[in-house]
Amino acid sequence: MKTAKTLIVPKTDEIRKEGIKVIVERMGLAGAAFFLRETMAQSVDYLELKNQLFGNMTVADIYQEIKKSSS
């Protein structure tokens, strides 16, 4: 019998800090500063972006995609 796993959603602050850390490590401080300035200054329709990225996928579908790509 297959049991459902509990999905733990990290806190927004933790994700933001980790994201910035990765961007700085990958692009350097100047590149990260430029990237963040450019992306944070633009208004974004997050619902439209979500629809473009995930369409009608459920959370379970997205979770399965993440599992596939991380293995």
Secondary structure, 3 states (H helix, E strand, C coil): CCCCCCCCCCCHHHHHHHHHHHHHHHHHHHHHHHHHHHHHHCCCCHHHHHHHHHCCCCHHHHHHHHHHHHC
